[in-house]
Amino acid sequence: MAEVVFVNKAKLSTRLFILAAVCFMSLGGVLPVGAAGNLAREGILDQAVTQDASDEILSETSELEGEITLAMIMEAYGTEFIIVVLILLSIISVNVITYLRTKNELKVQTERVLAFSQTSNECFYEYNIKTGELILSEKSKEVLGSSNLDDLISLAKDGIDNKIACRIASTIELCKADGEKGIFKSFNTPVYDNKGNPYSVIGKLVDVTLEAKEKEKQRLNDEAELDGLTGLYNADKMEELVNKCIAKATPKTCAALIKIDCDKFKSFNDTYGYLQGDIALKNVGKAVSSVFTETVVKGRVGGDEFCVYLPEVPAIGFALAKCKEFLTYLEEANTNHKITASLGIALLDGHKTYDELIEDAESAIIQAKNRGGNQIRFSKQN
């Protein structure tokens, strides 16, 4: 038996070394230069990867199968066996170290994101599509509690199949942990695997409650102050603002109030209908906004009546020129059905009130309408 072992020892040693080399390279390893050179010189490296070489190895090892024990193999080829084991352990160790290092880097990045979220008004969450699990950041738990999980899951599911919608912020109302209603902007981004299948949705909620309340407050203020049809100030706000301007005026202040009254507007409505009447009034309001700058106070004070207050004018002729510009603009704006207007100008003289200025301007409008309308007249008091 010893003779058989001795005769086949050299060949078996070579074959085991080849097997170790092939195994090592199949796992992504690189042979040392010296070992590769020796195998190349012997023509063994090429032979190792052929079917004939594999058959020869199996044939020779099968001949010795009944005669060689594990103890004999370890005694004769312990060094080679240890080398193979060490190579495999080295490969596994490198993979484990790489995995742990990558995991640690991801953990650090995650902690940075969570730390950032804690210092802002943003809440992060992740929905696992496969398991259905929803993971909340500490900030999310602090702000939302646990009463909105179903709503957040619904948000995530809605965006899974719509990549474009996920990039657009949507607004949602959620109950906060303290019981108050909060307004949030939601951003959801699906995460896909290498096959293009979504496996997770990363979401972010931005608390815009204060902004929403301010916008709602501004909207209510606008509704209380503005005319719904034209967007100009309504009668009450117009009077309030003009009186404030008058209170600030000095004896040297040159100011003017212009009253605008559409000509034969009732007949216009009867002829063309109220819908066309509203369109005409919108055009009048547009003409007022376009001709008179933002520094003036302008509003709709009646059904077909408008008012403009110029807190400072360089001369009386300036007010007259702006009125002529307005009539030209109005004529060009109403191309479908012509509408005209009569304008009365009242100048601020002494300590007049808003009502007194309106009265003076209306008297001037009566003069304009008695002369056929579509013209400008100054108040007799001026």
Secondary structure, DSSP 8 states (H G I E B T S, - for coil): -HHHHHHHHHHHHHHHHHHHHHHHHHTT----HHHHHHHHHHTHHHHHTSHHHHHHHHHHHHHHTTT--HHHHHHHHHHHHHHHHHHHHHHHHHHHHHHHHHHHHHHHHHHHHHHHHHTSSEEEEEEETTT--EEE-HHHHHHHTTS-HHHHHHHHHHTTT-HHHHTS-EEEEEE-TTS-EEEEEEEEEEEE-TTS-EEEEEEEEEE-HHHHHHHHHHHHHHHHHB-TTT-SB-HHHHHHHHHHHHHH--TT---EEEEEEETTHHHHHHHH-HHHHHHHHHHHHHHHHHHS-TTSEEEE-SSSEEEEEES--S-HHHHHHHHHHHHHHHHHH--SS---EEEEEEE--SS--HHHHHHHHHHHHHHHHHTTSSSEEE-TT-
